[in-house]
Every structure is written in structure tokens, then in C-alpha cells.
Amino acid sequence: MFGKDESKYILTKQAAESEIQKIFDYYEIDVDEIEDKDQKKFIKQNYDRLIKAARLGRLEVKLEKGIQIIQHLRDNDRVITYGEITGNAKVATAGKEPTDFYGRIYAVMGVVSKEGEDAIKLMKGVDLSLCEVLGAIFLSA
């Protein structure tokens, strides 16, 4: 019941790790060097979520024109493409309290996706969780 059905994965664990590593390499992020302890802990605790999403084909990283992270939502055919983190994305967090971790993430992800913060807030379940992990990484960039 709780075993892993390897046939549902389109990537091996090693290939998925390589796919996710592209994000950290592109932004030159060493998670152990992130100063915000809570943010660092959050990324480390949710790293396996990124790997699983990549293995299932729900997360792709493209580096042709800068970076694009493509999230295929679980329950429909909708795709969200997150572009490169910009100053505009970081400025979107200006009205948020430094302790408003999720508010800052939703603001950044709303800008880099061009979907807007409210669209990010409407995401659900594993789709939202995956977006939150990516947002924590983007806040570290």
C-alpha cells in the first residue's frame, strides 16, 4: 500500500536531482549558505517534493532563454511558467512583513509567473506546496 510504484515516474531519481540542481546552479545558491534559518530549513525539508514533482513530469527546468521553471498542475492540463526572478518580483514583497514568509512567496511567484499573487493564493494542495518551495528558493536568489 505504501510502496513506491516506480512505473509512474518518467525520470529516475538521479535525473530529477540533476533537473532541480539546475535551479540552484543558475542562481548560484548553496542552501547551507542561506542566512534565514527558517527559509533554509523549509527548502531542505521540501527538497524531496521538488524531486518527486520532477520525477512525475510535473516540474521542468529550461535554460534556453534565461531560466524557466514549468509547473504542470496535478489535476488539470494547466501549466504555470515561472520566469527569472527580477527586481520587480522582489519589490512586490516590499509591503509584506519580513515574518510573512508565505505572503512574500506568493507575491514573488505572482510576479515571476505573470499570474498575479491572487492566482497563486488560489492554488491548492501539492500544486501550492510545490510553488511555495520554488518561491522560497527564489527569495534566496
PyMOL commands that set and color helices and strands:
alter all, ss='L'
color gray80, all
select helices_A, chain A and resi 6-8+13-26+31-33+37-55+87-91+101-113+117-121+125-140
alter helices_A, ss='H'
color red, helices_A
select strands_A, chain A and resi 59-62+68-72+79-82
alter strands_A, ss='S'
color yellow, strands_A
deselect
rebuild
show_as cartoon
